[in-house]
Amino acid sequence: MSNDLNLQQMMNAFDELDFEQRTTSNLENARNKQQMTAYINSLDYSLRRLLILQESVNAIVEQKQADLIKQEHIQTYKTKIINLSRQYNISYQDVINIMAQLSHQ
């Protein structure tokens, strides 16, 4: 019975190791800092390449943050239009049409 238990524990340990290797050897599966760090270390990049990677990631992060801010501004603008339509008891599209007419004048 003890051998069966040890064998099962050993199989579980191998399964966990296999899962850990699969999740850290592929960037698509990396979900936390530890997994991403393990993946990047597995690339064995030189300092120069790591700096280029860092610069690229920083640029992507800045772009994503800018996109989020744009989305927030758009949502705020839409909310203001909805509030105007409620205030004047007209449809959303009517408010848009009025705004378009005013911008052409």
C-alpha positions as CSV (number, residue, x, y, z in Angstrom):
1,M,0.0,0.0,0.0
2,S,2.8,2.4,0.8
3,N,4.4,1.8,-2.5
4,D,1.2,2.6,-4.3
5,L,0.9,5.8,-2.3
6,N,4.5,6.8,-3.1
7,L,4.0,5.9,-6.8
8,Q,0.9,8.1,-6.9
9,Q,2.7,11.0,-5.2
10,M,5.5,10.7,-7.7
11,M,3.1,10.7,-10.6
12,N,1.4,13.8,-9.2
13,A,4.7,15.5,-8.8
14,F,5.6,14.7,-12.5
15,D,2.2,16.0,-13.6
16,E,2.8,19.3,-11.7
17,L,6.3,19.6,-13.1
18,D,5.0,18.9,-16.6
19,F,2.2,21.5,-16.1
20,E,4.7,24.1,-14.8
21,Q,7.1,23.5,-17.7
22,R,4.2,23.9,-20.2
23,T,3.0,27.1,-18.7
24,T,6.4,28.7,-18.3
25,S,7.8,27.6,-21.6
26,N,5.2,29.5,-23.7
27,L,4.5,33.2,-23.3
28,E,0.9,32.7,-24.4
29,N,0.3,30.7,-21.2
30,A,2.2,33.0,-18.9
31,R,-0.3,34.7,-16.5
32,N,1.8,36.1,-13.8
33,K,5.2,37.8,-13.3
34,Q,6.9,34.5,-12.2
35,Q,5.8,32.7,-15.3
36,M,6.7,35.6,-17.6
37,T,10.1,35.9,-15.9
38,A,10.8,32.2,-16.4
39,Y,9.9,32.4,-20.0
40,I,12.0,35.5,-20.7
41,N,15.0,33.8,-18.9
42,S,14.5,30.7,-21.1
43,L,15.1,32.9,-24.1
44,D,18.6,33.5,-22.9
45,Y,18.7,37.0,-24.4
46,S,21.8,39.2,-24.2
47,L,21.5,42.5,-22.3
48,R,21.2,44.4,-25.6
49,R,18.2,42.3,-26.7
50,L,16.6,42.5,-23.3
51,L,16.8,46.3,-23.5
52,I,15.2,46.3,-26.9
53,L,12.5,44.0,-25.5
54,Q,12.0,46.4,-22.6
55,E,11.7,49.4,-24.9
56,S,9.2,47.6,-27.1
57,V,7.1,46.5,-24.2
58,N,7.1,50.0,-22.8
59,A,5.9,51.4,-26.1
60,I,3.1,48.9,-26.3
61,V,2.1,49.6,-22.7
62,E,2.0,53.3,-23.4
63,Q,-0.2,52.8,-26.5
64,K,-2.6,50.5,-24.6
65,Q,-2.9,53.1,-21.8
66,A,-3.5,55.9,-24.3
67,D,-6.2,53.7,-26.0
68,L,-7.9,53.1,-22.6
69,I,-7.9,56.9,-21.9
70,K,-9.5,57.5,-25.4
71,Q,-12.1,54.8,-24.6
72,E,-12.9,56.5,-21.2
73,H,-13.3,59.9,-23.0
74,I,-15.6,58.4,-25.6
75,Q,-17.7,56.7,-22.9
76,T,-17.9,60.0,-21.0
77,Y,-18.9,61.8,-24.2
78,K,-21.6,59.2,-24.9
79,T,-22.9,59.6,-21.4
80,K,-23.2,63.3,-21.8
81,I,-25.1,62.9,-25.0
82,I,-27.5,60.4,-23.3
83,N,-28.0,62.9,-20.4
84,L,-28.8,65.7,-23.0
85,S,-31.3,63.4,-24.7
86,R,-33.0,62.7,-21.4
87,Q,-32.9,66.4,-20.3
88,Y,-34.6,67.6,-23.5
89,N,-36.7,64.5,-24.0
90,I,-35.3,63.7,-27.5
91,S,-33.6,60.7,-28.9
92,Y,-29.9,60.0,-28.8
93,Q,-29.8,60.3,-32.6
94,D,-31.6,63.6,-32.6
95,V,-28.9,65.0,-30.2
96,I,-26.2,63.8,-32.5
97,N,-28.0,65.3,-35.5
98,I,-28.4,68.7,-33.7
99,M,-24.7,68.6,-32.8
100,A,-23.7,67.9,-36.4
101,Q,-25.8,70.8,-37.6
102,L,-24.3,73.2,-35.1
103,S,-20.8,72.1,-36.0
104,H,-21.5,73.0,-39.7
105,Q,-22.7,76.5,-38.9
